[in-house]
Amino acid sequence: METSLEKRELRRRVWYLLKERGVALPPFPIEGRIPNFKGAREAAERLRKLELWKRARVVLVNPDSAQRYVRELALRDGKLLVVASPKLRTGYLLLDPKSLRGREKEASTIRGAFKFGKRIGLDVLSQRGMSIDLVVEGSVAVDLDGNRLGKGGGYGDREIAEVRKFFRDVVVVTLVHDLQVVERVPTTEFDQKVDLIVTPTRIVRCRKGI
């Protein structure tokens, strides 16, 4: 089977499984999306306990619903938050927690990111001597080697590749439900790996990651 067909079938299976097990959360339908899931908050809290989170000063997070609480925690913990705009249509948005005290929850939504954030390029961050220390991405599926499957648009891979271009030592985490961790994700040469998998119940350091 061609890789593209394998990927399509794996997405279909995972989306179905999340619905069938009753762990999928809005927005619906989850097909065609990075799925939101029950336990996303617990997964975010598990990530928060890690030293790599505590050390990070600048965190880049994808804009999907499953990672909303990660964005809120970043702001509450005093971290500069970089949010990738949906489909990277307007690049990246920088949110400074110092100006958002008491409004972290609102700012962690997509609407809030556009309301409070300032557009910025990763090249500008680099020129200012700022380093993205941690990337948190959503996934449809991921395997223990760190191979990640997105929703099919290539935007997550593009985000990771762009960050690694400017900040080579950045750690990339994906936050998913346990049901999204699969035996094998089909890959191409353009797919970006993750270093760490965080679920509501466990933390997995990928075999080919950190």
N, CA, C and O of each residue as an XYZ file, in Angstrom:
840
protein
N       0.841     -1.196      0.000
C       0.000      0.000      0.000
C       0.881      1.252      0.000
O       1.877      1.305      0.720
N       0.521      2.256     -0.800
C       1.273      3.493     -0.840
C       1.200      4.189      0.511
O       0.221      4.062      1.247
N       2.285      4.942      0.824
C       2.348      5.611      2.116
C       1.153      6.525      2.337
O       0.585      6.542      3.429
N       0.761      7.290      1.314
C      -0.365      8.216      1.467
C      -1.655      7.479      1.796
O      -2.462      7.963      2.589
N      -1.853      6.308      1.189
C      -3.050      5.520      1.477
C      -2.980      4.920      2.880
O      -3.989      4.852      3.583
N      -1.785      4.485      3.284
C      -1.602      3.960      4.641
C      -1.915      5.036      5.678
O      -2.567      4.776      6.689
N      -1.440      6.236      5.406
C      -1.690      7.340      6.335
C      -3.182      7.634      6.436
O      -3.717      7.824      7.528
N      -3.834      7.667      5.302
C      -5.268      7.952      5.285
C      -6.041      6.899      6.073
O      -6.962      7.226      6.821
N      -5.663      5.646      5.903
C      -6.339      4.561      6.610
C      -6.068      4.634      8.114
O      -6.967      4.376      8.915
N      -4.848      4.981      8.500
C      -4.526      5.096      9.920
C      -5.304      6.240     10.556
O      -5.824      6.092     11.662
N      -5.389      7.361      9.883
C      -6.200      8.467     10.409
C      -7.637      8.020     10.619
O      -8.234      8.275     11.665
N      -8.181      7.357      9.621
C      -9.575      6.900      9.713
C      -9.764      5.987     10.916
O     -10.751      6.108     11.642
N      -8.819      5.069     11.131
C      -8.928      4.120     12.241
C      -8.861      4.824     13.595
O      -9.628      4.510     14.506
N      -7.946      5.770     13.718
C      -7.789      6.462     15.000
C      -9.003      7.332     15.297
O      -9.511      7.322     16.419
N      -9.468      8.078     14.316
C     -10.662      8.905     14.533
C     -11.850      8.041     14.947
O     -12.606      8.399     15.850
N     -12.006      6.897     14.277
C     -13.107      5.986     14.611
C     -12.950      5.456     16.032
O     -13.922      5.402     16.786
N     -11.733      5.066     16.401
C     -11.491      4.486     17.715
C     -11.782      5.488     18.827
O     -12.383      5.131     19.841
N     -11.364      6.729     18.645
C     -11.620      7.751     19.660
C     -13.118      7.965     19.861
O     -13.580      8.149     20.988
N     -13.860      7.941     18.781
C     -15.321      8.092     18.889
C     -15.947      6.850     19.501
O     -16.804      6.948     20.379
N     -15.519      5.683     19.038
C     -16.104      4.423     19.485
C     -15.874      4.199     20.982
O     -16.720      3.621     21.665
N     -14.725      4.660     21.488
C     -14.416      4.505     22.913
C     -14.978      5.652     23.761
O     -14.863      5.637     24.986
N     -15.577      6.632     23.111
C     -16.216      7.723     23.839
C     -15.267      8.726     24.459
O     -15.611      9.368     25.451
N     -14.071      8.874     23.890
C     -13.097      9.809     24.465
C     -12.911     11.066     23.620
O     -12.179     11.972     24.017
N     -13.558     11.131     22.470
C     -13.449     12.318     21.623
C     -14.268     13.460     22.215
O     -15.358     13.244     22.744
N     -13.738     14.666     22.123
C     -14.416     15.865     22.607
C     -14.559     16.869     21.469
O     -13.851     16.769     20.468
N     -15.480     17.850     21.610
C     -15.624     18.889     20.590
C     -14.310     19.629     20.400
O     -13.489     19.680     21.316
N     -14.102     20.205     19.216
C     -15.099     20.384     18.143
C     -15.315     19.118     17.312
O     -14.384     18.361     17.035
N     -16.554     18.921     16.933
C     -16.960     17.823     16.062
C     -17.289     18.363     14.677
O     -17.644     19.535     14.556
N     -17.185     17.554     13.632
C     -16.649     16.189     13.658
C     -15.138     16.209     13.875
O     -14.471     17.187     13.539
N     -14.602     15.129     14.436
C     -13.159     15.103     14.666
C     -12.395     14.737     13.400
O     -11.194     14.990     13.302
N     -13.084     14.147     12.439
C     -12.432     13.806     11.170
C     -11.901     15.079     10.511
O     -12.590     16.098     10.458
N     -10.684     15.005     10.017
C     -10.075     16.169      9.387
C      -9.438     17.125     10.377
O      -8.986     18.205      9.997
N      -9.399     16.732     11.659
C      -8.838     17.601     12.690
C      -7.784     16.866     13.521
O      -7.707     15.637     13.525
N      -6.974     17.668     14.225
C      -6.228     17.135     15.360
C      -7.270     16.966     16.455
O      -7.821     17.962     16.923
N      -7.560     15.735     16.881
C      -8.717     15.522     17.749
C      -8.510     15.999     19.183
O      -7.436     15.854     19.767
N      -9.586     16.574     19.726
C      -9.619     16.881     21.150
C     -10.064     15.619     21.889
O     -10.779     14.793     21.322
N      -9.653     15.463     23.138
C      -9.933     14.192     23.817
C     -10.063     14.378     25.327
O      -9.532     15.325     25.907
N     -10.784     13.447     25.939
C     -10.883     13.409     27.396
C      -9.509     13.086     27.972
O      -8.843     12.147     27.536
N      -9.101     13.870     28.947
C      -7.781     13.659     29.538
C      -6.725     14.621     29.034
O      -5.572     14.551     29.461
N      -7.100     15.530     28.120
C      -6.115     16.483     27.599
C      -5.557     17.364     28.715
O      -4.371     17.693     28.723
N      -6.415     17.740     29.650
C      -5.963     18.562     30.779
C      -4.962     17.789     31.638
O      -3.933     18.330     32.046
N      -5.275     16.513     31.910
C      -4.365     15.688     32.704
C      -3.024     15.507     32.000
O      -1.974     15.512     32.644
N      -3.060     15.349     30.688
C      -1.813     15.228     29.930
C      -0.992     16.508     30.035
O       0.229     16.461     30.187
N      -1.670     17.651     29.952
C      -0.975     18.933     30.071
C      -0.338     19.086     31.452
O       0.785     19.577     31.568
N      -1.049     18.671     32.489
C      -0.500     18.745     33.848
C       0.697     17.804     34.005
O       1.644     18.113     34.728
N       0.649     16.659     33.327
C       1.777     15.725     33.371
C       3.001     16.359     32.706
O       4.116     16.251     33.218
N       2.791     17.013     31.580
C       3.875     17.725     30.903
C       4.451     18.811     31.804
O       5.663     19.024     31.848
N       3.568     19.488     32.518
C       3.977     20.605     33.378
C       4.960     20.184     34.467
O       5.754     21.001     34.932
N       4.916     18.933     34.873
C       5.773     18.446     35.953
C       7.196     18.139     35.496
O       8.085     17.941     36.324
N       7.413     18.099     34.187
C       8.731     17.735     33.666
C       9.722     18.886     33.805
O       9.346     20.055     33.721
N      10.991     18.543     34.017
C      12.030     19.561     34.124
C      12.163     20.366     32.839
O      12.425     21.568     32.879
N      11.982     19.703     31.697
C      12.128     20.429     30.430
C      11.069     21.516     30.305
O      11.312     22.549     29.681
N       9.887     21.292     30.897
C       8.856     22.339     30.919
C       9.265     23.455     31.879
O       9.166     24.636     31.546
N       9.713     23.083     33.046
C      10.073     24.080     34.054
C      11.218     24.962     33.577
O      11.262     26.151     33.892
N      12.153     24.378     32.811
C      13.303     25.144     32.321
C      12.953     26.039     31.137
O      13.610     27.055     30.910
N      11.935     25.673     30.393
C      11.614     26.385     29.152
C      11.146     27.810     29.438
O      10.310     28.043     30.311
N      11.696     28.742     28.693
C      11.263     30.141     28.814
C      10.340     30.544     27.673
O       9.454     31.381     27.844
N      10.556     29.941     26.507
C       9.714     30.228     25.339
C       9.177     28.905     24.807
O       9.943     27.982     24.528
N       7.862     28.819     24.670
C       7.209     27.581     24.247
C       6.353     27.860     23.019
O       5.591     28.827     22.992
N       6.482     27.012     22.007
C       5.622     27.104     20.824
C       4.601     25.974     20.884
O       4.960     24.812     21.074
N       3.325     26.325     20.721
C       2.250     25.337     20.811
C       1.336     25.468     19.596
O       1.052     26.571     19.130
N       0.886     24.332     19.097
C      -0.056     24.334     17.972
C      -1.394     24.925     18.420
O      -1.647     25.017     19.621
N      -2.255     25.326     17.481
C      -3.479     26.052     17.843
C      -4.699     25.192     18.124
O      -5.789     25.738     18.298
N      -4.568     23.876     18.178
C      -5.752     23.020     18.261
C      -6.310     22.932     19.680
O      -5.635     23.258     20.657
N      -7.574     22.478     19.764
C      -8.304     22.468     21.033
C      -7.672     21.562     22.078
O      -7.678     21.895     23.263
N      -7.126     20.423     21.664
C      -6.543     19.484     22.626
C      -5.352     20.082     23.367
O      -5.016     19.632     24.463
N      -4.716     21.087     22.782
C      -3.549     21.703     23.403
C      -3.873     23.067     24.032
O      -2.960     23.799     24.416
N      -5.155     23.411     24.139
C      -5.520     24.717     24.697
C      -5.004     24.875     26.120
O      -4.483     25.930     26.482
N      -5.148     23.828     26.927
C      -4.725     23.947     28.318
C      -3.208     24.062     28.432
O      -2.713     24.691     29.367
N      -2.468     23.477     27.512
C      -1.011     23.663     27.493
C      -0.692     25.139     27.294
O       0.190     25.686     27.955
N      -1.411     25.774     26.382
C      -1.185     27.197     26.129
C      -1.501     28.022     27.380
O      -0.763     28.943     27.730
N      -2.604     27.681     28.047
C      -2.962     28.398     29.275
C      -1.898     28.210     30.355
O      -1.511     29.174     31.016
N      -1.427     26.990     30.536
C      -0.402     26.726     31.547
C       0.888     27.481     31.246
O       1.544     27.986     32.156
N       1.247     27.555     29.973
C       2.460     28.289     29.604
C       2.363     29.740     30.071
O       3.313     30.279     30.639
N       1.221     30.364     29.832
C       1.036     31.756     30.243
C       0.980     31.874     31.762
O       1.568     32.794     32.331
N       0.284     30.960     32.422
C       0.195     31.004     33.888
C       1.562     30.788     34.540
O       1.831     31.307     35.623
N       2.413     30.024     33.873
C       3.747     29.749     34.406
C       4.772     30.796     33.989
O       5.968     30.628     34.227
N       4.303     31.877     33.367
C       5.182     32.989     33.036
C       6.069     32.780     31.831
O       7.113     33.420     31.711
N       5.669     31.891     30.936
C       6.470     31.619     29.743
C       5.979     32.459     28.564
O       4.779     32.689     28.413
N       6.897     32.904     27.747
C       6.499     33.503     26.478
C       5.899     32.398     25.621
O       6.471     31.315     25.491
N       4.745     32.683     25.040
C       4.024     31.677     24.258
C       3.985     32.080     22.794
O       3.542     33.176     22.450
N       4.450     31.193     21.949
C       4.340     31.377     20.503
C       3.280     30.402     20.011
O       3.372     29.197     20.247
N       2.275     30.931     19.326
C       1.189     30.100     18.813
C       1.222     30.130     17.295
O       1.248     31.197     16.683
N       1.221     28.964     16.704
C       1.127     28.881     15.246
C      -0.309     29.189     14.848
O      -1.238     28.590     15.390
N      -0.506     30.099     13.925
C      -1.863     30.404     13.478
C      -2.408     29.217     12.683
O      -1.632     28.461     12.097
N      -3.740     29.043     12.655
C      -4.316     27.915     11.911
C      -3.826     27.882     10.467
O      -3.907     28.875      9.743
N      -3.317     26.719     10.066
C      -2.771     26.502      8.725
C      -1.638     27.474      8.389
O      -1.282     27.646      7.224
N      -1.079     28.106      9.422
C       0.029     29.067      9.278
C      -0.316     30.214      8.339
O       0.564     30.804      7.712
N      -1.613     30.524      8.248
C      -2.045     31.580      7.317
C      -1.416     32.923      7.662
O      -1.041     33.685      6.772
N      -1.302     33.208      8.949
C      -0.693     34.469      9.373
C       0.563     34.227     10.202
O       0.921     35.045     11.048
N       1.222     33.113      9.960
C       2.485     32.847     10.628
C       2.322     32.522     12.099
O       1.545     31.645     12.477
N       3.067     33.243     12.923
C       3.117     32.947     14.351
C       2.723     34.171     15.168
O       2.916     35.312     14.747
N       2.163     33.903     16.353
C       1.731     34.959     17.258
C       2.486     34.818     18.571
O       2.601     33.717     19.109
N       2.998     35.927     19.087
C       3.743     35.932     20.346
C       2.889     36.556     21.438
O       2.390     37.672     21.290
N       2.724     35.822     22.544
C       1.958     36.317     23.682
C       2.869     36.425     24.896
O       3.574     35.479     25.247
N       2.841     37.603     25.535
C       3.677     37.873     26.698
C       2.829     37.766     27.961
O       1.886     38.539     28.128
N       3.141     36.829     28.851
C       2.311     36.629     30.043
C       2.258     37.841     30.963
O       1.303     37.997     31.724
N       3.266     38.697     30.905
C       3.292     39.865     31.789
C       2.122     40.803     31.530
O       1.666     41.498     32.438
N       1.639     40.823     30.302
C       0.530     41.720     29.953
C      -0.816     41.012     29.970
O      -1.827     41.587     29.566
N      -0.834     39.759     30.440
C      -2.063     38.962     30.344
C      -2.508     38.384     31.681
O      -3.290     37.434     31.711
N      -2.028     38.936     32.773
C      -2.395     38.389     34.083
C      -3.904     38.460     34.290
O      -4.522     39.514     34.135
N      -4.483     37.306     34.645
C      -5.927     37.229     34.830
C      -6.689     36.922     33.556
O      -7.893     36.667     33.595
N      -5.996     36.946     32.428
C      -6.655     36.689     31.136
C      -6.013     35.510     30.402
O      -6.154     35.373     29.187
N      -5.318     34.677     31.142
C      -4.595     33.561     30.525
C      -5.530     32.596     29.800
O      -5.208     32.119     28.711
N      -6.677     32.309     30.394
C      -7.606     31.365     29.766
C      -8.120     31.911     28.443
O      -8.146     31.195     27.442
N      -8.526     33.163     28.435
C      -9.009     33.773     27.192
C      -7.902     33.810     26.145
O      -8.135     33.516     24.972
N      -6.701     34.171     26.575
C      -5.583     34.290     25.634
C      -5.159     32.948     25.066
O      -4.512     32.894     24.020
N      -5.517     31.861     25.744
C      -5.113     30.533     25.272
C      -6.005     30.004     24.158
O      -5.688     28.984     23.547
N      -7.118     30.686     23.886
C      -7.983     30.298     22.772
C      -7.447     30.901     21.480
O      -6.616     31.809     21.509
N      -7.917     30.400     20.360
C      -7.471     30.955     19.078
C      -7.880     32.413     18.950
O      -7.087     33.259     18.538
N      -9.125     32.695     19.308
C      -9.597     34.083     19.239
C      -8.755     34.974     20.141
O      -8.393     36.089     19.764
N      -8.446     34.474     21.339
C      -7.636     35.251     22.267
C      -6.218     35.457     21.781
O      -5.635     36.520     21.996
N      -5.655     34.449     21.127
C      -4.295     34.584     20.602
C      -4.223     35.698     19.569
O      -3.261     36.466     19.536
N      -5.250     35.782     18.722
C      -5.275     36.858     17.727
C      -5.559     38.209     18.377
O      -5.086     39.242     17.902
N      -6.325     38.201     19.452
C      -6.667     39.443     20.149
C      -5.465     40.023     20.885
O      -5.211     41.226     20.821
N      -4.728     39.164     21.582
C      -3.648     39.634     22.447
C      -2.249     39.438     21.866
O      -1.305     40.099     22.297
N      -2.107     38.542     20.899
C      -0.784     38.227     20.380
C      -0.293     39.213     19.331
O      -1.074     39.949     18.729
N       1.003     39.209     19.131
C       1.632     40.033     18.101
C       2.290     39.114     17.081
O       2.988     38.165     17.439
N       2.059     39.407     15.819
C       2.654     38.587     14.768
C       4.170     38.695     14.823
O       4.732     39.775     15.009
N       4.817     37.539     14.655
C       6.275     37.528     14.715
C       6.799     36.366     13.879
O       6.155     35.322     13.782
N       7.945     36.549     13.290
C       8.588     35.481     12.534
C       9.616     34.771     13.400
O      10.195     35.376     14.302
N       9.843     33.508     13.133
C      10.850     32.778     13.898
C      12.236     33.367     13.675
O      13.090     33.319     14.560
N      12.455     33.922     12.488
C      13.737     34.559     12.213
C      13.941     35.784     13.096
O      15.058     36.069     13.528
N      12.849     36.507     13.362
C      12.934     37.689     14.228
C      13.257     37.274     15.659
O      14.073     37.908     16.328
N      12.611     36.206     16.123
C      12.925     35.692     17.456
C      14.404     35.360     17.568
O      15.060     35.708     18.550
N      14.918     34.684     16.554
C      16.326     34.291     16.559
C      17.239     35.512     16.561
O      18.241     35.546     17.276
N      16.885     36.516     15.756
C      17.681     37.740     15.680
C      17.693     38.494     17.005
O      18.657     39.188     17.326
N      16.615     38.352     17.767
C      16.528     39.013     19.075
C      17.245     38.227     20.164
O      17.255     38.636     21.325
N      17.836     37.113     19.796
C      18.545     36.303     20.769
C      17.646     35.447     21.626
O      18.065     34.943     22.668
N      16.396     35.281     21.188
C      15.445     34.452     21.918
C      15.425     33.063     21.303
O      15.512     32.910     20.084
N      15.310     32.057     22.152
C      15.320     30.676     21.672
C      14.035     29.973     22.066
O      13.618     30.040     23.222
N      13.402     29.297     21.111
C      12.263     28.450     21.453
C      12.822     27.186     22.092
O      13.583     26.440     21.476
N      12.431     26.966     23.329
C      12.987     25.860     24.102
C      12.186     24.576     23.966
O      12.720     23.482     24.147
N      10.904     24.709     23.648
C      10.020     23.549     23.637
C       8.913     23.764     22.615
O       8.337     24.848     22.526
N       8.625     22.726     21.849
C       7.503     22.735     20.910
C       6.512     21.673     21.363
O       6.895     20.539     21.650
N       5.234     22.045     21.427
C       4.180     21.088     21.745
C       3.241     21.013     20.550
O       2.622     22.007     20.172
N       3.141     19.834     19.964
C       2.302     19.617     18.791
C       1.191     18.620     19.110
O       1.348     17.745     19.961
N       0.085     18.765     18.424
C      -0.939     17.739     18.447
C      -0.645     16.721     17.358
O       0.182     16.964     16.479
N      -1.313     15.596     17.415
C      -1.155     14.549     16.403
C      -2.468     13.802     16.256
O      -3.318     13.825     17.145
N      -2.617     13.141     15.120
C      -3.688     12.156     14.990
C      -3.186     10.821     15.524
O      -3.920     10.094     16.193
N      -1.925     10.502     15.223
C      -1.312      9.270     15.723
C       0.189      9.478     15.851
O       0.767     10.349     15.201
N       0.811      8.662     16.699
C       2.259      8.715     16.875
C       2.725      7.322     17.288
O       1.996      6.587     17.953
N       3.955      6.964     16.887
C       4.489      5.674     17.328
C       5.679      5.884     18.259
O       6.114      7.017     18.470
N       6.200      4.804     18.808
C       7.230      4.898     19.839
C       8.587      5.317     19.299
O       9.495      5.620     20.074
N       8.739      5.338     17.975
C       9.957      5.866     17.366
C       9.874      7.375     17.147
O      10.821      7.988     16.656
N       8.741      7.968     17.514
C       8.583      9.408     17.349
C       8.012      9.820     16.013
O       7.931     11.012     15.716
N       7.610      8.850     15.195
C       6.978      9.184     13.923
C       5.566      9.686     14.194
O       4.781      9.025     14.874
N       5.252     10.849     13.661
C       4.004     11.537     13.965
C       3.137     11.654     12.722
O       3.632     11.900     11.622
N       1.838     11.473     12.914
C       0.879     11.629     11.825
C      -0.072     12.763     12.169
O      -0.748     12.727     13.197
N      -0.121     13.773     11.300
C      -1.039     14.886     11.493
C      -2.342     14.647     10.757
O      -2.663     13.520     10.380
N      -3.088     15.725     10.558
C      -4.407     15.589      9.931
C      -4.335     15.543      8.412
O      -5.344     15.304      7.748
N      -3.146     15.773      7.860
C      -2.996     15.611      6.420
C      -2.616     16.857      5.654
O      -2.386     16.794      4.447
N      -2.546     17.999      6.338
C      -2.205     19.237      5.644
C      -0.723     19.548      5.613
O      -0.278     20.396      4.839
N       0.044     18.868      6.450
C       1.483     19.099      6.492
C       1.913     20.277      7.341
O       3.097     20.612      7.385
N       0.950     20.921      8.028
C       1.285     22.143      8.764
C       2.120     21.861     10.006
O       3.038     22.619     10.319
N       1.811     20.777     10.718
C       2.600     20.436     11.895
C       4.043     20.139     11.534
O       4.961     20.591     12.218
N       4.251     19.383     10.463
C       5.613     19.088     10.007
C       6.336     20.365      9.611
O       7.530     20.519      9.866
N       5.609     21.271      8.989
C       6.214     22.539      8.579
C       6.615     23.365      9.801
O       7.696     23.952      9.831
N       5.743     23.409     10.803
C       6.070     24.140     12.030
C       7.339     23.584     12.662
O       8.256     24.333     12.998
N       7.383     22.269     12.818
C       8.540     21.644     13.466
C       9.811     21.891     12.658
O      10.857     22.213     13.222
N       9.718     21.741     11.342
C      10.890     21.946     10.484
C      11.391     23.384     10.569
O      12.597     23.624     10.615
N      10.458     24.343     10.591
C      10.854     25.750     10.664
C      11.526     26.063     11.993
O      12.527     26.778     12.035
N      10.981     25.531     13.071
C      11.589     25.770     14.380
C      12.980     25.149     14.437
O      13.920     25.781     14.920
N      13.119     23.920     13.950
C      14.427     23.255     13.988
C      15.451     23.953     13.100
O      16.653     23.846     13.341
N      14.996     24.652     12.096
C      15.904     25.402     11.229
C      16.625     26.491     12.018
O      17.815     26.732     11.816
N      15.893     27.146     12.918
C      16.466     28.252     13.690
C      16.972     27.820     15.065
O      17.903     28.418     15.606
N      16.356     26.781     15.627
C      16.682     26.362     16.997
C      16.899     24.848     17.002
O      15.976     24.081     17.278
N      18.110     24.435     16.697
C      18.391     23.020     16.434
C      18.162     22.113     17.632
O      17.786     20.953     17.465
N      18.380     22.622     18.830
C      18.311     21.772     20.021
C      16.927     21.730     20.651
O      16.769     21.192     21.747
N      15.931     22.281     19.988
C      14.589     22.327     20.564
C      14.042     20.911     20.769
O      14.276     20.019     19.954
N      13.316     20.725     21.863
C      12.656     19.450     22.145
C      11.218     19.534     21.647
O      10.510     20.501     21.926
N      10.793     18.514     20.910
C       9.439     18.491     20.348
C       8.622     17.421     21.059
O       8.999     16.250     21.100
N       7.503     17.848     21.612
C       6.601     16.971     22.355
C       5.280     16.875     21.607
O       4.825     17.861     21.028
N       4.665     15.710     21.612
C       3.283     15.623     21.150
C       2.416     15.185     22.315
O       2.773     14.282     23.072
N       1.268     15.840     22.446
C       0.326     15.585     23.530
C      -0.894     14.897     22.936
O      -1.629     15.497     22.153
N      -1.111     13.638     23.307
C      -2.159     12.827     22.678
C      -2.838     11.933     23.714
O      -2.369     11.801     24.844
N      -3.954     11.323     23.304
C      -4.595     10.287     24.110
C      -3.825      8.986     23.934
O      -3.164      8.782     22.916
N      -3.911      8.107     24.926
C      -3.213      6.819     24.828
C      -3.633      6.025     23.593
O      -2.824      5.290     23.027
N      -4.880      6.165     23.175
C      -5.359      5.436     22.001
C      -4.708      5.915     20.707
O      -4.781      5.232     19.686
N      -4.078      7.075     20.745
C      -3.424      7.616     19.552
C      -1.985      7.123     19.406
O      -1.341      7.385     18.390
N      -1.481      6.417     20.406
C      -0.137      5.835     20.320
C      -0.268      4.468     19.663
O      -0.875      3.552     20.218
N       0.309      4.343     18.474
C       0.102      3.147     17.654
C       1.425      2.415     17.429
O       2.498      2.914     17.768
N       1.321      1.228     16.850
C       2.517      0.406     16.629
C       3.433      1.003     15.575
O       4.655      0.970     15.719
N       2.849      1.548     14.517
C       3.674      2.072     13.420
C       2.947      3.174     12.676
O       1.776      3.038     12.321
N       3.660      4.269     12.446
C       3.159      5.354     11.605
C       3.946      5.341     10.299
O       5.173      5.440     10.334
N       3.291      5.224      9.155
C       4.000      5.284      7.871
C       4.587      6.677      7.661
O       3.974      7.674      8.042
N       5.760      6.747      7.061
C       6.445      8.032      6.937
C       6.994      8.256      5.532
O       7.138      7.332      4.731
N       7.296      9.531      5.273
C       8.047      9.932      4.088
C       9.254     10.735      4.571
O       9.391     11.004      5.765
N      10.112     11.109      3.654
C      11.322     11.841      4.029
C      11.021     13.228      4.573
O      11.878     13.833      5.217
N       9.827     13.744      4.331
C       9.488     15.099      4.758
C       8.874     15.141      6.157
O       8.696     16.222      6.718
N       8.554     13.993      6.719
C       7.887     13.947      8.016
C       8.877     14.214      9.147
O      10.008     13.729      9.133
N       8.423     14.996     10.126
C       9.251     15.361     11.266
C       8.937     14.476     12.467
O       7.775     14.195     12.758
N       9.979     14.045     13.152
C       9.804     13.218     14.344
C       9.601     14.078     15.591
O       9.974     15.251     15.632
N       8.997     13.459     16.604
C       8.914     14.085     17.917
C       9.861     13.358     18.865
O      10.252     12.216     18.623
N      10.218     14.041     19.946
C      11.152     13.475     20.915
C      10.447     12.818     22.097
O      10.977     11.900     22.722
N       9.249     13.303     22.390
C       8.566     12.893     23.605
C       7.068     12.802     23.342
O       6.501     13.630     22.629
N       6.433     11.786     23.924
C       4.982     11.620     23.842
C       4.421     11.763     25.248
O       4.879     11.099     26.178
N       3.425     12.635     25.400
C       2.769     12.802     26.698
C       1.294     12.482     26.537
O       0.613     13.063     25.692
N       0.805     11.557     27.349
C      -0.606     11.168     27.344
C      -1.174     11.428     28.740
O      -0.427     11.824     29.635
N      -2.465     11.218     28.944
C      -3.019     11.403     30.290
C      -2.427     10.460     31.331
O      -2.511     10.737     32.528
N      -1.829      9.349     30.896
C      -1.367      8.342     31.856
C       0.138      8.113     31.872
O       0.649      7.487     32.801
N       0.864      8.606     30.864
C       2.290      8.269     30.817
C       3.086      9.261     29.984
O       2.543     10.079     29.242
N       4.405      9.148     30.142
C       5.360      9.916     29.350
C       6.273      8.920     28.647
O       6.831      8.025     29.282
N       6.421      9.075     27.348
C       7.244      8.150     26.566
C       8.364      8.925     25.890
O       8.110      9.831     25.096
N       9.598      8.570     26.203
C      10.739      9.126     25.476
C      10.959      8.253     24.248
O      11.232      7.058     24.356
N      10.837      8.859     23.108
C      10.829      8.083     21.868
C      12.174      7.404     21.646
O      13.224      7.945     21.995
N      12.127      6.223     21.065
C      13.334      5.405     20.903
C      14.387      6.092     20.058
O      15.582      5.855     20.237
N      13.952      6.951     19.129
C      14.913      7.663     18.294
C      14.934      9.139     18.646
O      15.392      9.969     17.861
N      14.430      9.463     19.846
C      14.404     10.843     20.304
C      15.412     11.077     21.406
O      16.528     10.559     21.369
N      14.997     11.883     22.411
C      15.921     12.239     23.487
C      16.043     11.085     24.469
O      16.778     11.186     25.452
